[in-house]
């Protein structure tokens, strides 16, 4: 954009927007893939069709925007939305899948209580790597 006037403030478009998935969209896709792998594809497909999915993505947006590369402590993400949508059986699957994830990726992912996922900074940083 180019400034056409300051008073009143007016901008002129100097290039046609191309649209497309830039930056943050890729980070979100990486997060979605992670959740899908964590709860299984069949469960994720069901979950994605519920209103709880939007709530989870809004919670993720806050995590994403507040993440600092220098963070040392794990980031907490409440997954109760998933268990509310899919039932308690997902908690059993979740605990098993966290163990599988850690055995493959050694990222120190953990689960606290009924529904809190503790994501280490290295994992969140990995979601951003495709963009950087």
N, C-alpha and C positions, 0 to 999 in steps of 0.2 A: 504494500500500500504506500501511497504517497500523500502527504498532507496537502490538501487543496486550500484550506483556510483554517486559521486558528480561532477566529471569532465570526460566526459560529464554527465550531470544530467540524471539519469535513475531511473525509478520506476518499481517495480515488484508488480503485483497484487497478494495479498495473500488470497483473498476470492473472490468468484464469486459474481458479483453484483446480487442482487435479484430484483431490480427494485421496483416498487410500488409507491403508493401515500404517500409520506412522507412530513410531516410538511406543507410547503407552499401551497401544493395542496389542503389541507383541508381548509385552510384560504380562498383560492380562491373560493372553492365550497360554503363556507358560504356566501361570498360576492355575488356570482351568485344567490344563493337562495334568498338573501335579495332583489336584483334587480328584480328577477322574482316576488316576492311577492309585490314589490312596483309598478310594471307596469302591472301586471297580467300575468298569464301563457301564454295565447294566444299571447299577445304582445311580451313577452320574446322569444317565439319560433320563431316568425318572425324576431325579432331583432338579435337573435343569428345566423341567416343565412345570415346576412349582413356583409360587411367588417367593418362596424362601431363597431361591437362587439369586434374585435381585438383591435381597438383603445381604447375602453373603458377599456378593460382588461390591456392594457399597462398603461393607466392613473391610474388604480387601483394599479398596481404594484409599481408605484412611491409612492402612498399614503402608501401602505403597508410597503415598505422599509424605508420610512421616519418617520413612526409612532413611537413615544416614549410613553411608559406607563405613563410618568409623564405629558404628554401634557394636558393642561387645555382648550385650545381653540378648537372649532370645526374645523374639516378638511373639506376643500372645494373640491367638486368633480363636474366637469362640466358634466352635463347630456345632453348637446345639441346634442351629437351624437345620443342619443335615439330619440329626437324630429326630428332631421334631417332624421333619418331612418323611423320613424313611423308617423310623422306629429304632428301638434299642439294639436290634441285631447288628446295625451298622457299627455300634461301638465295639462289638467283639471283632468285627472285620477290621475296623480302624486300628485297633491295637496290634493285630497280626500284620497288617500292611505297613505300619510304622517300622516294625522289626525288619520286614523285607526291604523296605526303602533304605534303612540304615545299613543293612548288610551289603546292599548294592552300591550305595553312594557315600556312606560314611559321613553323613552330614549332621549327626547328632539331633535328629528330629525326636521330639518326645511328646507325650500326652499326659496332661495333668487332670486329675479328677474325671468327671463324666464327659466333658466336652471341650476342654481347652487344649489347643494344639500349640506347642512351643516350637517356633521356627527359628533355627539358628541364623545369624546374619549371613553366613556363607550360602545358605539355601536361597534367601531372598535376593542376594546379589546375583546368584545364578539365573534367576528369572529375568534379570536386567541385561545379562551378557549378550544376548542376541541383538540388542538395540545399540549397545556401546560400540 
